[in-house]
Amino acid sequence: MLENKNQERTSIENLGEFELINHLTKGFELNHKSTVKGIGDDAAILDHEGQKTIVSTDLLVEGVHFDLSYMPLKHLGYKSVIVNLSDIYAMNSIATQITVSIAVSNRFPLEALEEFYAGVATACKVYGIDLIGGDTTSSNKGMLISVTALGVSNTENIVYRSNAKPNDLLVVSGDLGGAYLGLQVLEREKEVFKVNPNNQPDLDPYSYIVERQLKPEARKDIVELLEKLEVRPTAMIDISDGLSSEILHLCKESTVGCNLFEDKIPLDPTVISSAEEFQMDSTMIALSGGEDYELLFTIGQDDFTKIKGNPNLTIIGHMTDHSEGIHLVTRANEKIPITARGWNSFNGD
């Protein structure tokens, strides 16, 4: 679980900023014609030939967003990219470029940063994006990561949070709650490791939910699927802070209400069994857990037949008039108001 303290370590102090950047990014290739100039000058140059450019950025802080006692640096590099690409896909757009900036303390040798950038490189390869710039600097607070993602789309294809209408269907990709429960497993094993460092955890029964936490995927495939099905969502958002928070965002921006049906929320069997083990309610985990990076969107009822039965998509509710409010309809057919219970980095909840 923890880094091998005996492995060879190369100090980054004497490399200098530019030599460090050149070393870490020398293996990255450019794949997009829109990337006129990548790393190596004062700024990158892009030419998207009349298409709209989509931009998203995220800041990840050690001790707040990730714990290196169980997060491998290669996984962290991959995940740092994924959380930004997810925002681009949530606009029904295609990601094309990223910049990556990091601040690290002197406890990080060159080999550690190589591992991190190996994860970045894997994400670039899997999702077909170009690394075009970034920055490195020192930190006295551990590791900080800032990634900016850029994407492109034709004006008519961009989907905002603000166009959902009453009677639209509420749809989600994949399944929910796995990332949060994966975190609970890792935190539990961390405490066991503190007591007995010789006790190596058996994570095989939890492989699905642990991977959902350590190596999530952005749903580029759903954007491509919707295009193939000729379905254009009326509103869309990615699930980073929990289903309840994202539904509230959609409803606020679109000025609509919502009925979410508890028995329709997609849960993997591992999520259900792990929730029972931790004595947690699986519905509350799906509503509040976050970090699933699935896509939540609305469609007109005319598109129902196009997605009906698709294993990648689940209809979990419908939008209502704003005056009807935002509710969870329980398995007992009770209506409970939905409140924002998602993760908040400012209070740690």
C-alpha positions as CSV (number, residue, x, y, z in Angstrom):
1,M,0.0,0.0,0.0
2,L,2.8,2.4,0.8
3,E,5.8,3.5,-1.3
4,N,8.9,1.4,-1.1
5,K,11.4,3.6,0.9
6,N,14.4,1.7,-0.4
7,Q,14.0,2.3,-4.1
8,E,16.4,4.6,-5.9
9,R,15.5,8.3,-5.6
10,T,16.6,11.1,-7.9
11,S,16.3,14.6,-6.4
12,I,14.6,17.1,-8.7
13,E,16.3,20.1,-7.0
14,N,19.1,20.4,-9.5
15,L,17.1,19.7,-12.7
16,G,15.5,23.2,-13.0
17,E,11.9,23.8,-14.1
18,F,12.4,23.6,-17.8
19,E,14.6,20.5,-17.8
20,L,12.1,18.8,-15.5
21,I,9.2,19.6,-17.8
22,N,11.2,18.4,-20.8
23,H,12.1,15.2,-19.0
24,L,8.6,14.4,-17.9
25,T,6.9,15.2,-21.2
26,K,9.5,14.1,-23.8
27,G,7.5,11.0,-24.8
28,F,4.2,12.7,-25.4
29,E,3.1,12.9,-29.1
30,L,0.5,15.2,-30.7
31,N,-2.5,13.6,-32.3
32,H,-4.8,16.5,-33.3
33,K,-4.5,18.8,-36.3
34,S,-5.9,21.5,-34.1
35,T,-2.7,21.5,-32.0
36,V,-0.5,23.9,-34.0
37,K,2.1,24.2,-31.2
38,G,2.3,22.1,-28.0
39,I,4.9,22.1,-25.3
40,G,8.2,24.0,-26.0
41,D,7.3,27.7,-26.4
42,D,5.8,30.5,-24.2
43,A,2.3,29.3,-25.0
44,A,0.5,26.6,-27.0
45,I,-1.3,27.4,-30.3
46,L,-4.6,25.8,-31.2
47,D,-6.7,26.2,-34.4
48,H,-10.2,24.7,-34.1
49,E,-11.3,26.0,-37.5
50,G,-14.6,27.7,-36.4
51,Q,-15.7,25.2,-33.9
52,K,-16.6,26.3,-30.3
53,T,-13.8,25.6,-27.8
54,I,-14.9,24.1,-24.4
55,V,-12.6,24.7,-21.4
56,S,-12.7,23.1,-17.9
57,T,-10.2,23.1,-15.0
58,D,-9.9,21.3,-11.7
59,L,-7.5,21.6,-8.7
60,L,-6.6,18.5,-6.7
61,V,-4.9,18.9,-3.3
62,E,-3.2,16.1,-1.3
63,G,-5.0,15.4,1.9
64,V,-8.2,16.9,0.5
65,H,-8.9,15.1,-2.8
66,F,-6.4,12.2,-2.6
67,D,-4.4,10.2,-0.1
68,L,-1.0,8.8,-1.4
69,S,-0.9,6.1,1.3
70,Y,-3.2,4.1,-1.0
71,M,-3.4,6.1,-4.3
72,P,-0.6,5.0,-6.6
73,L,0.9,7.9,-8.4
74,K,0.3,6.4,-11.9
75,H,-3.4,6.1,-11.0
76,L,-3.4,9.6,-9.7
77,G,-2.0,11.0,-12.9
78,Y,-4.7,9.1,-14.8
79,K,-7.5,10.2,-12.5
80,S,-6.4,13.8,-12.6
81,V,-7.0,13.9,-16.3
82,I,-10.2,11.9,-16.2
83,V,-12.0,14.3,-13.8
84,N,-11.5,17.1,-16.3
85,L,-12.3,15.2,-19.4
86,S,-15.6,14.2,-17.8
87,D,-16.6,17.9,-17.7
88,I,-16.0,18.2,-21.4
89,Y,-18.1,15.2,-22.2
90,A,-20.8,16.6,-20.0
91,M,-21.1,19.4,-22.5
92,N,-21.7,16.8,-25.2
93,S,-18.3,17.7,-26.6
94,I,-15.1,15.9,-27.5
95,A,-11.9,16.6,-25.5
96,T,-8.8,17.4,-27.5
97,Q,-6.1,18.9,-25.3
98,I,-5.0,19.2,-21.7
99,T,-2.5,21.2,-19.6
100,V,-1.1,19.7,-16.4
101,S,0.5,21.8,-13.6
102,I,1.9,20.3,-10.4
103,A,3.4,21.6,-7.2
104,V,5.4,19.1,-5.1
105,S,7.5,19.1,-1.9
106,N,11.0,17.8,-1.8
107,R,9.8,14.4,-0.5
108,F,8.9,13.6,-4.1
109,P,11.9,12.3,-6.2
110,L,12.0,12.3,-9.9
111,E,10.9,8.7,-10.1
112,A,7.6,9.6,-8.4
113,L,6.9,12.3,-10.9
114,E,7.7,9.9,-13.7
115,E,5.0,7.6,-12.4
116,F,2.5,10.4,-12.2
117,Y,3.2,11.5,-15.8
118,A,3.0,7.8,-16.9
119,G,-0.6,7.9,-15.7
120,V,-1.2,11.2,-17.6
121,A,0.3,9.6,-20.7
122,T,-2.0,6.6,-20.4
123,A,-5.0,8.8,-20.2
124,C,-3.9,10.8,-23.2
125,K,-3.5,7.6,-25.2
126,V,-6.8,6.1,-24.1
127,Y,-8.9,9.2,-24.8
128,G,-6.9,10.5,-27.7
129,I,-5.9,13.9,-26.3
130,D,-2.8,16.0,-26.5
131,L,-0.8,17.3,-23.6
132,I,0.1,20.9,-24.7
133,G,1.6,22.6,-21.6
134,G,1.6,23.1,-17.9
135,D,3.9,24.2,-15.1
136,T,5.9,22.8,-12.2
137,T,6.8,24.5,-8.9
138,S,7.7,23.7,-5.3
139,S,5.2,23.2,-2.5
140,N,5.6,23.0,1.3
141,K,2.1,21.4,1.6
142,G,2.6,18.1,-0.3
143,M,1.3,17.7,-3.8
144,L,-1.1,20.0,-5.7
145,I,-2.4,19.3,-9.2
146,S,-4.1,21.6,-11.7
147,V,-5.4,20.2,-15.0
148,T,-7.2,22.2,-17.7
149,A,-9.0,20.3,-20.4
150,L,-10.1,21.7,-23.7
151,G,-12.6,20.3,-26.2
152,V,-14.5,21.2,-29.3
153,S,-18.0,21.1,-30.6
154,N,-20.3,22.5,-33.2
155,T,-22.6,25.1,-31.7
156,E,-25.7,23.0,-32.3
157,N,-24.3,20.0,-30.4
158,I,-23.3,21.7,-27.2
159,V,-25.6,20.7,-24.3
160,Y,-26.0,23.0,-21.2
161,R,-27.5,22.4,-17.8
162,S,-30.2,24.9,-18.5
163,N,-32.6,23.4,-21.2
164,A,-34.4,20.6,-19.4
165,K,-38.2,20.9,-19.7
166,P,-41.1,19.4,-17.7
167,N,-41.9,15.8,-18.8
168,D,-38.3,15.3,-20.0
169,L,-36.9,11.9,-18.9
170,L,-34.0,11.8,-16.5
171,V,-31.3,9.3,-17.6
172,V,-28.0,8.2,-16.1
173,S,-25.1,6.2,-17.6
174,G,-23.5,3.2,-15.8
175,D,-24.1,2.6,-12.1
176,L,-23.7,4.7,-9.0
177,G,-22.1,4.6,-5.6
178,G,-19.1,2.4,-6.4
179,A,-16.4,5.1,-6.0
180,Y,-17.6,6.2,-2.5
181,L,-17.7,2.6,-1.3
182,G,-14.3,1.9,-2.8
183,L,-13.0,4.8,-0.7
184,Q,-14.5,3.3,2.4
185,V,-12.7,0.0,1.7
186,L,-9.3,1.8,1.2
187,E,-9.7,3.9,4.3
188,R,-10.6,0.8,6.4
189,E,-7.5,-1.0,5.1
190,K,-5.3,2.0,5.7
191,E,-6.3,1.9,9.4
192,V,-5.6,-1.9,9.5
193,F,-2.2,-1.2,7.9
194,K,-1.3,1.4,10.5
195,V,-1.8,-1.2,13.3
196,N,0.0,-4.0,11.5
197,P,2.1,-3.0,8.4
198,N,2.8,-6.7,7.7
199,N,-0.9,-7.3,7.1
200,Q,-1.5,-7.0,3.4
201,P,-5.2,-6.4,2.4
202,D,-7.2,-8.8,0.3
203,L,-9.0,-6.4,-2.1
204,D,-10.1,-9.0,-4.6
205,P,-13.8,-9.0,-3.4
206,Y,-13.8,-5.2,-3.8
207,S,-11.9,-4.9,-7.1
208,Y,-14.8,-3.2,-8.9
209,I,-15.5,-0.5,-6.4
210,V,-11.8,0.1,-5.6
211,E,-11.1,0.6,-9.3
212,R,-14.1,3.0,-9.4
213,Q,-12.3,5.1,-6.8
214,L,-8.6,4.8,-7.9
215,K,-9.1,4.6,-11.7
216,P,-12.4,6.0,-12.8
217,E,-13.3,6.5,-16.5
218,A,-14.9,9.4,-18.3
219,R,-17.9,8.6,-20.4
220,K,-16.7,9.6,-23.9
221,D,-18.4,6.4,-25.1
222,I,-21.8,7.8,-24.0
223,V,-21.3,11.0,-26.0
224,E,-20.5,8.8,-29.0
225,L,-23.4,6.5,-28.3
226,L,-25.9,9.3,-28.1
227,E,-24.7,10.7,-31.5
228,K,-25.0,7.2,-33.0
229,L,-28.6,6.9,-31.6
230,E,-29.4,10.4,-32.9
231,V,-30.3,11.5,-29.3
232,R,-29.5,15.1,-28.3
233,P,-29.9,15.6,-24.5
234,T,-31.8,18.7,-23.5
235,A,-29.5,19.1,-20.4
236,M,-26.5,17.3,-19.1
237,I,-24.1,17.2,-16.2
238,D,-21.5,14.7,-14.9
239,I,-21.8,13.1,-11.5
240,S,-18.8,14.2,-9.5
241,D,-20.4,15.3,-6.2
242,G,-23.3,12.9,-5.9
243,L,-26.6,12.3,-7.7
244,S,-28.6,14.6,-5.4
245,S,-26.3,17.6,-5.9
246,E,-26.3,17.1,-9.7
247,I,-30.1,16.8,-10.0
248,L,-30.4,20.0,-8.0
249,H,-28.0,21.8,-10.3
250,L,-30.0,20.6,-13.4
251,C,-33.3,21.7,-11.8
252,K,-31.9,25.1,-10.7
253,E,-30.4,25.9,-14.0
254,S,-33.4,24.7,-16.0
255,T,-36.0,26.0,-13.5
256,V,-37.8,22.7,-13.3
257,G,-38.7,20.1,-10.7
258,C,-37.9,16.4,-10.7
259,N,-39.2,13.1,-9.5
260,L,-36.4,10.6,-9.0
261,F,-37.5,7.0,-8.4
262,E,-35.4,5.1,-5.8
263,D,-36.0,1.7,-7.4
264,K,-34.6,2.8,-10.7
265,I,-31.2,4.0,-9.4
266,P,-28.6,1.6,-11.0
267,L,-26.5,-0.2,-8.4
268,D,-23.8,-2.8,-9.0
269,P,-24.2,-6.0,-6.9
270,T,-20.8,-5.2,-5.3
271,V,-22.2,-1.8,-4.2
272,I,-25.2,-3.4,-2.6
273,S,-23.2,-6.1,-0.7
274,S,-20.5,-3.6,0.4
275,A,-23.1,-1.1,1.6
276,E,-24.6,-3.9,3.8
277,E,-21.2,-4.7,5.1
278,F,-20.5,-1.1,6.1
279,Q,-24.1,-0.8,7.4
280,M,-24.9,2.0,5.0
281,D,-27.9,2.7,2.9
282,S,-27.1,2.1,-0.8
283,T,-29.6,4.7,-2.0
284,M,-28.0,7.4,0.2
285,I,-24.6,6.4,-1.1
286,A,-25.7,6.8,-4.7
287,L,-27.3,10.2,-3.8
288,S,-24.4,11.6,-1.8
289,G,-21.2,9.6,-2.6
290,G,-19.8,11.3,-5.7
291,E,-16.8,10.6,-7.9
292,D,-18.7,8.2,-10.1
293,Y,-18.1,10.4,-13.2
294,E,-21.2,9.1,-14.9
295,L,-23.3,11.3,-17.1
296,L,-26.7,12.5,-15.9
297,F,-28.9,14.0,-18.6
298,T,-32.5,14.7,-19.7
299,I,-34.1,13.8,-23.0
300,G,-37.5,14.5,-24.6
301,Q,-40.0,11.7,-24.4
302,D,-39.9,11.4,-28.2
303,D,-36.4,9.9,-27.8
304,F,-37.5,7.2,-25.3
305,T,-37.7,4.4,-28.0
306,K,-34.1,5.2,-29.1
307,I,-32.6,4.5,-25.7
308,K,-35.1,1.9,-24.4
309,G,-33.4,-1.3,-23.3
310,N,-29.9,0.1,-23.9
311,P,-27.6,-1.5,-21.2
312,N,-25.5,1.6,-20.8
313,L,-28.4,3.9,-19.9
314,T,-31.1,3.9,-17.2
315,I,-34.2,6.1,-17.0
316,I,-34.4,7.1,-13.3
317,G,-37.0,9.7,-13.3
318,H,-38.6,12.7,-15.0
319,M,-38.7,16.4,-14.8
320,T,-41.7,18.3,-13.6
321,D,-43.0,21.8,-13.3
322,H,-40.8,24.0,-11.0
323,S,-43.7,24.4,-8.6
324,E,-43.9,20.7,-7.9
325,G,-40.5,20.6,-6.3
326,I,-37.6,18.1,-6.4
327,H,-38.3,14.7,-4.8
328,L,-37.1,11.2,-4.3
329,V,-40.0,8.7,-4.8
330,T,-39.1,5.9,-2.4
331,R,-39.8,2.2,-2.9
332,A,-42.8,2.7,-0.5
333,N,-44.1,5.4,-2.9
334,E,-43.4,8.2,-0.5
335,K,-42.1,11.5,-1.8
336,I,-39.1,12.9,0.1
337,P,-37.5,16.3,-0.9
338,I,-34.0,16.0,-2.3
339,T,-31.4,18.1,-0.6
340,A,-27.8,18.7,-1.5
341,R,-25.9,16.0,0.4
342,G,-23.0,15.6,-2.0
343,W,-19.3,15.9,-1.1
344,N,-18.1,19.4,-0.1
345,S,-14.3,20.0,-0.1
346,F,-14.7,23.0,2.2
347,N,-16.1,21.0,5.1
348,G,-15.0,17.5,4.1
349,D,-18.5,16.0,4.1
